[in-house]
Amino acid sequence: MKNYIFLLILALFASSCEQDFGELNSDNVAAVPLTFPNAITVGFDPYISVSLGDGGEIRYEMEIPESSGRTIAEITKVVGGASDLNVGTLSSGTSYIDDPIQVGGTSTEFVTSISEFEERVRTNSAGEVTPVEAGQELAFLFLVTLDNGDQIVSTRVRVRVTD
């Protein structure tokens, strides 16, 4: 009798694995991928290294495949912060850019600097700036709109700050 119950439970578990959970069981991958060719990926997030000694220019190259038949209409919103930045910040956070950046091609660059990051992200209500130091990581998320109105939320991209 115990063997019969065991086989019944085993059959129940085996049949439940075939259930389709739809969107709960699928990756959220954009039909047109947005990539960052100048970023290095070791671990989870792509990153670039920026040197404080070289002026602290932050430059991300972005592109979508030419074969997609689409173009990037604009960089609609950018949010910046610490490496704990997440997708929810795109909805609730203040945009790093004042106005959308018009593109009209399959590739573009987003350029800022550590000093601008300090001004836009690390300045408190009293006007005091928390400086960025070597060894810290910064992060950005991009909302990109394609020429057909589809929107792509980028993966979080990081900046590793060096001397």
URVEN-V280452 format. One record per backbone hydrogen bond with DSSP energy under -0.5 kcal/mol. NH is the residue of the N-H (numbers start at 0). CO is the residue of the C=O. E is the energy in kcal/mol with one decimal. If there is no record, write none. Layout:
nh = (NH/NH)
co = (CO/CO)
e = (E/E)
//
This chain:
nh = (4/5/6/7/8/9/10/11/12/13/14/15/16/17/18/20/23/24/25/28/32/34/34/38/39/41/41/45/46/47/49/51/53/54/55/57/58/59/60/61/62/63/67/68/71/72/72/73/74/75/75/76/78/80/82/84/88/89/90/90/91/92/95/100/101/102/103/104/107/109/110/111/113/116/117/118/119/120/121/121/123/123/126/129/130/134/135/137/138/139/140/142/143/143/144/145/146/148/151/153/153/156/157/158/159/160/160/161)
co = (0/1/2/3/4/5/6/7/8/9/10/11/12/14/15/18/20/21/22/26/30/32/62/35/46/39/44/155/39/157/159/161/50/51/50/111/56/109/58/107/34/105/64/65/104/70/144/144/100/73/142/142/140/138/136/81/85/86/86/87/87/88/77/74/99/72/71/71/61/59/108/57/55/112/113/114/115/116/116/117/121/127/123/121/128/160/132/158/80/156/78/76/141/151/73/149/70/145/143/141/151/139/45/137/47/135/158/49)
e = (-2.0/-2.3/-2.4/-2.1/-2.4/-2.5/-2.4/-1.9/-2.3/-2.3/-2.1/-1.5/-0.8/-1.1/-1.2/-0.6/-1.8/-1.4/-1.1/-1.2/-0.6/-0.6/-2.8/-1.9/-3.1/-0.6/-0.6/-0.5/-2.7/-1.8/-2.6/-2.5/-0.5/-1.3/-1.7/-2.6/-0.6/-2.7/-0.5/-2.9/-2.0/-2.6/-1.5/-1.3/-3.6/-0.7/-1.9/-1.9/-2.5/-0.9/-1.9/-1.5/-2.2/-2.2/-0.5/-1.8/-1.9/-1.6/-0.6/-0.8/-2.0/-3.0/-4.5/-2.2/-0.7/-2.8/-2.6/-1.1/-2.4/-2.6/-0.5/-2.7/-2.0/-2.5/-2.7/-2.0/-2.8/-2.9/-1.1/-0.7/-0.5/-2.6/-2.0/-2.5/-0.8/-3.3/-1.8/-2.2/-2.4/-2.7/-2.0/-2.9/-0.6/-2.9/-2.5/-3.3/-2.2/-1.9/-3.1/-2.8/-0.6/-2.6/-2.6/-2.5/-3.1/-2.5/-0.7/-2.9)
//
